[in-house]
């Protein structure tokens, strides 16, 4: 068991991978005091190393997974809020920025743009890097040049957010004004801590097919022979345990049957079940257990960036409306086509015409957004055989969404009340709250959490 004094530090490490002294002084101090216990816990239970870099004032957790989630990663920052996932072009530029800053820890934006453009021009001939031009001219449309500049600014924002660099001017202004300049200053010790794998050159990634890259990058040592596609069938008990526990604390849910070995699934064994529940309890996570599904909740909200089911966005409300009817379908596990979701949303708008007014003529777009919300927390999975169709998971039976209709507002000066007037629920759809059917139990049918506002799902 992990000491309760280190729980919050461990939760933040799971969520973000780092604790910075300037951003979280109390948790940083606790992590420094319990550095040995933290390192021992993460190494023993997950096989993840923890680095304590006092010179960089940073605690770094290196999370490695052979099956990393495809729908997670750094998100673009828009007006101070997390936006969509960063595209591949932004991630490539972030790598090139780190390369230049390692050589020159202090550099102006113009010099950085020029250096990266030169590197890309040299490698573009071999196809290893795309061309990168930020000045419109012959052969470079203005739109392409502006997009390249915006991608580089987005990459700088990601590095600023994680504390690897600082800038002395507004990045948004630099994105829109081609004549503006600023100075980028890097912390070399923190740049060095970004590497979570062995050297890609030593691993020989160029000689491996893409489907084996994740396995190679998550390796703890150089293998004499490259991993094969059927390596998962020959996993040891230790490797199966690491894979199961990593999924449990890193994903919003875990499928205990998703074990490609020919042995009993690890989470179905008595020792595996008890160890998984103990680890989750050490981290303050709640677990609702079915034989075919493990649902994970994070009452503290520290171990995850996922805020489901909270939020009042139209897409989130539509997702809750969908979640309310999924367990009540004649065949809950049957494929869910987009047409069925559209019918549900149309019925909701019939009873509440003011709800989702922005999607009045775009219900298919709202249906896809609602399904995407549930896919992100593994209540639905996309059907690989057909677009715009989803497959419900057993997790839908562990949630209860309550429908709450808006109440008539109070009358003014003797006038009759109007539905939704003077009420924050005027723009709300039928779904208002949702909570897991049970948490922190290790058995089916446990009691729900005391407060819906504390419910969340760990990612």
C-alpha positions in Angstrom: 0.0 0.0 0.0 1.1 3.5 -0.7 1.3 6.0 2.1 -1.8 8.3 2.3 0.6 11.3 2.4 1.8 10.4 -1.1 -1.6 9.7 -2.6 -2.2 13.1 -4.2 1.4 13.2 -5.6 0.8 9.8 -7.1 -2.5 10.8 -8.6 -1.0 13.8 -10.2 1.9 11.8 -11.6 -0.7 9.4 -13.2 -2.6 12.3 -14.7 0.2 14.5 -16.0 3.4 12.5 -15.6 5.2 15.3 -13.7 5.1 17.4 -10.6 6.8 20.9 -10.8 8.0 22.8 -7.8 6.7 26.1 -9.0 3.3 24.8 -9.9 2.5 22.5 -7.0 4.9 23.3 -4.1 3.1 21.2 -1.5 2.9 18.0 -3.6 6.4 18.5 -4.8 7.6 18.7 -1.2 5.7 15.6 -0.3 7.1 13.7 -3.3 10.6 14.8 -2.5 10.2 13.5 1.1 8.7 10.2 -0.1 10.7 9.8 -3.3 12.0 6.3 -2.5 8.5 5.0 -1.6 7.0 6.6 -4.8 9.7 5.1 -7.0 9.4 1.7 -5.4 5.5 1.7 -5.7 5.4 2.7 -9.4 8.3 0.3 -10.3 6.9 -2.7 -8.4 3.2 -2.3 -9.5 3.5 -0.9 -13.0 7.1 -1.2 -14.1 7.2 2.6 -14.5 10.4 4.5 -13.4 10.1 7.7 -11.5 12.9 10.3 -11.7 13.6 12.9 -9.0 15.4 15.8 -10.6 16.1 18.3 -7.8 18.3 20.5 -10.1 15.3 20.8 -12.4 12.8 21.0 -9.5 10.8 18.2 -11.2 9.4 14.8 -10.4 8.9 12.8 -13.6 6.9 9.6 -14.1 7.7 7.7 -17.3 4.6 5.9 -18.3 5.2 3.1 -20.9 2.5 1.0 -22.4 2.6 -1.6 -25.2 -1.0 -0.7 -26.0 -1.2 3.1 -25.7 -4.7 4.6 -26.1 -5.1 6.1 -29.6 -7.5 8.8 -28.4 -5.3 10.4 -25.9 -2.2 12.7 -26.0 -1.3 16.3 -25.8 -4.1 18.7 -26.6 -3.9 22.0 -28.3 -4.5 25.0 -26.1 -7.2 27.4 -27.3 -7.9 30.5 -25.2 -6.4 28.9 -22.2 -8.5 25.7 -22.5 -7.7 22.2 -23.8 -8.8 21.8 -27.4 -8.5 18.9 -29.9 -5.6 16.4 -29.9 -2.4 17.8 -31.3 -1.9 16.7 -34.9 1.2 14.8 -36.0 2.7 18.0 -37.5 2.6 19.8 -34.2 4.2 16.8 -32.4 7.0 16.7 -35.1 7.6 20.4 -34.6 7.8 20.0 -30.8 10.5 17.4 -31.3 12.4 19.7 -33.6 12.1 22.6 -31.2 13.5 20.5 -28.4 16.4 19.6 -30.6 17.3 23.2 -31.4 16.8 24.3 -27.7 19.1 21.5 -26.5 21.8 23.1 -28.6 20.8 26.7 -27.9 18.8 27.0 -24.7 18.0 30.7 -25.4 16.9 31.6 -28.9 14.5 34.1 -30.6 11.4 32.9 -32.5 12.8 34.1 -35.8 16.0 32.2 -35.3 14.0 29.1 -34.3 11.8 29.3 -37.4 14.8 29.6 -39.6 16.7 26.7 -38.0 13.7 24.4 -38.2 13.0 25.4 -41.8 16.6 24.5 -42.7 16.4 21.1 -41.0 13.1 20.3 -42.7 14.5 21.4 -46.1 17.5 19.1 -45.7 15.4 16.1 -44.7 12.5 16.7 -47.1 14.6 15.3 -50.0 14.7 11.9 -48.3 11.1 12.1 -47.2 11.9 11.9 -43.5 10.5 15.3 -42.7 7.9 17.5 -44.4 8.8 20.9 -45.8 8.3 23.8 -43.4 7.8 27.3 -44.8 6.4 30.2 -42.8 6.8 32.9 -45.5 4.4 33.0 -48.3 5.9 33.2 -51.7 6.4 31.3 -54.9 5.2 27.8 -54.4 4.1 28.5 -50.8 0.4 29.7 -50.4 -0.3 32.2 -47.7 -2.7 29.7 -46.0 0.0 27.0 -45.8 2.6 29.5 -44.4 0.2 30.7 -41.7 -0.8 27.1 -40.8 2.9 26.2 -40.4 3.5 29.2 -38.1 0.4 28.3 -36.1 1.6 24.7 -35.7 4.9 25.9 -34.3 3.2 28.2 -31.9 1.0 25.3 -30.8 4.1 23.2 -30.1 5.6 26.1 -28.1 2.4 26.3 -26.0 2.6 22.6 -25.2 6.2 23.0 -24.0 5.3 26.1 -21.9 2.3 24.2 -20.3 4.6 21.4 -19.2 7.2 23.8 -17.8 10.0 22.9 -20.2 10.4 26.4 -21.6 9.4 30.0 -21.0 8.7 32.8 -23.4 8.9 36.6 -22.9 5.8 37.6 -25.0 2.3 36.5 -25.9 2.3 33.5 -28.2 -1.1 34.2 -29.6 0.1 37.5 -30.8 3.1 35.9 -32.4 0.8 33.4 -34.2 -1.2 36.2 -35.8 1.5 38.8 -36.4 4.3 37.6 -38.7 6.5 40.6 -37.7 6.4 40.0 -34.0 9.3 38.2 -32.2 10.0 36.8 -28.8 12.7 34.9 -26.9 12.3 31.3 -26.0 14.3 30.0 -23.0 14.6 26.3 -22.2 15.4 24.3 -19.1 17.9 21.8 -20.3 17.4 19.5 -17.3 13.7 19.3 -18.0 14.3 18.7 -21.7 16.4 15.7 -20.8 13.6 14.3 -18.7 11.2 14.2 -21.6 12.8 11.0 -22.9 10.8 8.0 -21.6 12.2 5.3 -23.9 15.6 4.0 -25.1 17.2 5.7 -28.0 15.1 5.1 -31.2 18.3 4.7 -33.1 19.5 1.9 -30.9 16.1 0.3 -31.0 16.2 0.2 -34.7 12.7 1.6 -35.3 13.5 2.3 -38.9 13.8 -1.5 -39.5 10.6 -2.4 -37.6 7.0 -2.2 -39.0 4.8 0.5 -37.3 2.7 -2.0 -35.4 5.8 -3.0 -33.4 7.0 0.5 -32.5 5.0 0.8 -29.3 6.4 -2.5 -28.0 9.9 -1.5 -28.8 9.6 2.0 -27.2 8.1 0.5 -24.0 11.0 -1.9 -23.6 13.2 -1.6 -20.5 16.3 -2.9 -22.3 17.6 -3.7 -25.8 16.3 -7.0 -27.0 18.6 -9.3 -29.0 15.8 -10.1 -31.4 12.9 -7.8 -32.4 9.5 -8.4 -30.9 7.1 -10.5 -33.0 3.4 -9.8 -33.7 2.4 -12.8 -31.5 4.6 -11.9 -28.6 1.5 -11.2 -26.4 0.6 -14.9 -26.5 3.8 -15.7 -24.8 3.7 -13.1 -22.0 4.8 -14.1 -18.6 2.7 -13.7 -15.5 4.7 -10.6 -14.5 4.1 -9.0 -17.9 0.4 -9.8 -17.8 0.1 -8.3 -14.4 1.9 -5.1 -15.5 -0.4 -4.8 -18.6 -3.6 -5.3 -16.5 -2.6 -2.8 -13.8 -1.5 -0.2 -16.3 -4.8 -0.4 -18.0 -6.6 -0.2 -14.7 -5.1 3.1 -13.5 -4.6 4.7 -17.0 -8.0 4.0 -18.6 -11.6 4.8 -17.7 -12.4 1.1 -17.7 -10.7 -2.2 -18.1 -11.9 -5.4 -19.9 -10.6 -8.3 -17.7 -11.2 -10.7 -20.6 -8.9 -8.8 -22.9 -6.0 -11.1 -22.2 -4.5 -12.7 -25.3 -2.7 -15.4 -23.4 -4.1 -18.9 -23.2 -4.2 -18.8 -19.4 -6.9 -17.5 -17.1 -7.2 -13.7 -17.4 -5.1 -12.1 -14.7 -8.0 -10.0 -13.3 -10.0 -13.3 -13.0 -7.5 -14.9 -10.6 -7.9 -14.4 -6.9 -4.4 -13.0 -6.4 -4.8 -10.7 -9.5 -8.1 -9.4 -8.4 -7.0 -8.6 -4.8 -3.8 -7.0 -5.9 -5.6 -4.8 -8.5 -8.1 -3.6 -5.9 -5.4 -2.9 -3.4 -3.4 -0.8 -5.9 -6.5 1.1 -6.9 -7.4 1.8 -3.2 -3.8 3.0 -2.6 -4.4 5.6 -5.3 -7.8 6.6 -4.1 -9.6 5.2 -7.1 -13.0 3.5 -6.9 -13.6 0.2 -8.7 -16.9 -1.3 -9.7 -16.4 -4.9 -10.6 -18.3 -7.2 -12.9 -16.9 -10.5 -14.2 -16.8 -9.0 -17.7 -16.0 -5.3 -16.9 -14.1 -3.1 -14.4 -15.3 0.5 -14.1 -12.9 3.0 -12.6 -13.9 6.2 -10.9 -11.7 9.0 -9.5 -13.6 10.8 -6.7 -10.8 13.3 -6.1 -10.6 14.3 -9.8 -6.8 14.5 -9.5 -5.8 11.3 -11.3 -7.6 12.1 -14.6 -8.3 14.9 -17.1 -11.7 13.3 -17.9 -14.6 15.2 -16.2 -17.4 12.8 -17.4 -20.2 12.9 -16.4 -20.0 16.5 -15.2 -20.4 19.4 -17.6 -23.3 21.3 -19.2 -22.1 21.3 -22.8 -24.7 20.3 -25.3 -22.6 17.3 -26.5 -22.2 16.0 -23.0 -25.9 16.4 -22.3 -26.7 14.5 -25.4 -24.3 11.7 -24.4 -26.1 11.4 -21.0 -29.4 11.2 -22.8 -28.0 8.4 -24.9 -26.5 6.7 -21.8 -29.9 6.7 -20.1 -31.5 4.6 -22.8 -28.6 2.2 -23.7 -29.3 -0.3 -20.9 -33.0 -0.3 -21.6 -32.8 -1.3 -25.2 -34.3 -4.7 -26.1 -30.8 -5.9 -26.9 -28.4 -3.7 -25.0 -25.3 -5.2 -26.5 -26.6 -4.9 -30.1 -24.8 -2.5 -32.5 -25.9 1.1 -32.2 -26.4 2.8 -35.6 -26.4 6.6 -35.9 -30.0 6.5 -37.0 -31.1 5.3 -33.6 -29.2 8.1 -31.9 -30.7 10.7 -34.2 -34.2 9.5 -33.4 -33.5 9.8 -29.6 -32.1 13.4 -30.0 -35.1 14.4 -32.2 -37.5 13.1 -29.5 -35.6 15.1 -26.9 -35.8 18.3 -29.0 -39.6 17.7 -29.4 -40.1 18.0 -25.7 -37.5 20.7 -25.3 -37.4 22.7 -28.5 -34.9 25.3 -27.2 -32.3 22.6 -26.4 -29.5 22.1 -28.8 -30.8 24.9 -31.1 -27.3 25.2 -32.7 -27.8 21.6 -34.0 -31.3 22.0 -35.2 -30.4 21.1 -38.8 -27.3 19.1 -37.8 -28.6 16.3 -35.6 -26.2 13.7 -37.3 -23.2 15.9 -36.1 -24.6 16.0 -32.6 -25.2 12.2 -32.7 -21.5 11.7 -33.6 -20.4 14.1 -30.9 -22.5 12.3 -28.2 -21.2 8.9 -29.3 -17.6 10.3 -29.2 -18.2 11.4 -25.6 -19.1 7.8 -24.6 -16.3 6.3 -26.7 -13.8 8.5 -24.7 -14.9 6.8 -21.5 -15.2 3.3 -23.0 -19.0 3.0 -22.7 -19.1 2.6 -26.5 -16.4 1.4 -28.9 -16.4 2.2 -32.6 -17.5 -0.7 -34.9 -14.4 -1.4 -37.2 -16.6 -3.0 -39.8 -19.0 -0.1 -40.4 -18.8 3.7 -40.1 -21.3 5.6 -37.9 -22.0 2.5 -35.8 -20.9 1.7 -32.3 -20.8 -1.3 -30.0 -22.0 -0.8 -26.3 -19.7 -2.2 -23.6 -20.8 -3.9 -20.4 -20.0 -0.6 -18.7 -23.4 0.8 -19.7 -25.0 -1.3 -17.0 -22.9 0.3 -14.3 -24.3 3.9 -14.8 -27.7 5.4 -14.0 -28.6 8.6 -15.8 -31.5 10.4 -14.2 -33.8 12.5 -16.4 -34.7 15.8 -14.9 -37.3 18.1 -16.7 -37.1 21.8 -16.2 -39.6 23.1 -13.6 -41.9 26.1 -14.2 -40.3 29.3 -13.1 -41.8 31.5 -10.4 -44.5 34.0 -11.5 -43.8 37.7 -11.5 -46.5 40.3 -10.6 -49.2 37.7 -10.7 -48.3 36.5 -14.1 -48.4 32.8 -14.7 -45.0 31.0 -14.6 -43.2 30.0 -17.8 -41.4 26.7 -18.2 -37.7 27.3 -17.7 -38.0 31.0 -16.9 -35.6 32.2 -14.2 -34.0 28.8 -14.0 -30.6 27.6 -15.0 -32.3 24.5 -16.4 -34.0 26.4 -19.2 -31.4 25.2 -21.7 -30.8 21.8 -20.2 -31.9 18.6 -22.0 -33.6 15.7 -20.1 -30.3 14.3 -18.8 -28.9 16.2 -15.8 -26.8 13.8 -13.8 -25.3 10.4 -14.0 -23.3 8.3 -11.6 -21.8 4.8 -11.5 -24.1 2.2 -10.0 -21.4 1.3 -7.6 -17.9 2.3 -6.6 -14.9 1.3 -4.5 -16.4 -2.2 -3.9 -14.6 -5.0 -5.7 -18.0 -6.6 -6.0 -21.2 -5.9 -8.0 -24.0 -3.8 -6.6 -22.0 -1.5 -4.3 -23.4 1.8 -3.2 -23.0 4.9 -5.4 -20.7 7.7 -4.3 -22.2 10.3 -1.9 -21.9 13.2 -4.4 -22.4 13.1 -8.1 -20.1 16.2 -8.4 -17.3 14.1 -7.1 -17.8 11.4 -9.8 -15.3 11.2 -12.6 -13.5 8.6 -14.6 -9.7 8.1 -14.5 -8.0 8.3 -17.8 
